Amino acid sequence: MISRLKGKILARATDEVVVEAGGVGYGVMVPLSTYCRLPGLGEEIELFIHTQLRPDSIQLFGFLSPEERKTFELLINISDIGPRMAINVLSGIPWDELAQAVQARDSQRLQSIPRIGKKTAERIILELQDKLPAAVPAGEREEAVPEAGQENRRDAIQALINLGYARALAEKTVKEVSESQPSGLRIEDILRQSLKRLVR
């Protein structure tokens, strides 16, 4: 069972990263919260891995912190929430903000995540009360690594499409966010502001 993976980034997309370790390239699914903090191609990365074994495949899910992996594992133990849905949840809200929302029983915050309805949000709150790792204070959160603006916009559009938004709407929203803000926005900022506009 793979629990950690350390190696060089060979390829990266908004939902998957390929890490070379020991001469093998491992495809690892990641949430947007992890993708936004990845270093560049060819650089070293260490991921905390959840391995899912199936009769016909092995699937790896990767996270930059053990707390995020623990949150993922708690989510997939909830009825009707599989790995893909759990990745979707962590793409729509960082694990520490999820912990705060659950503790505050803030169902509306969870419903702002694409594909999460009222019943699912309430089930998450009920099932995860007092189980999630302690949230990191806002001032102590590690900042995402800045990237090139055009690449950030393109990746933000793809990330929104992966979350279930239509391409035209994703492109329009990212364009509006980019034009309303100074240049040099991180992908994390673009996505956060885009999601705020989309859930109004």
ABEGO torsion letter per residue (X at the ends): XBABBBEBBABBBAABBBBBBGGBBBBBBBBAAAAAABBBBGBBBBBBBBBBBBAABBBBBBBABAAAAAAAAAAAABBGBBAAAAAAAAAABBAAAAAAAAAAGBAAAAAABBGBBAAAAAAAAAAABGABBBBBBAAABBBBBBBBAAAAAAAAAAAAAAAGBBAAAAAAAAAAAAAABBBGBBAAAAAAAAAAAAAX
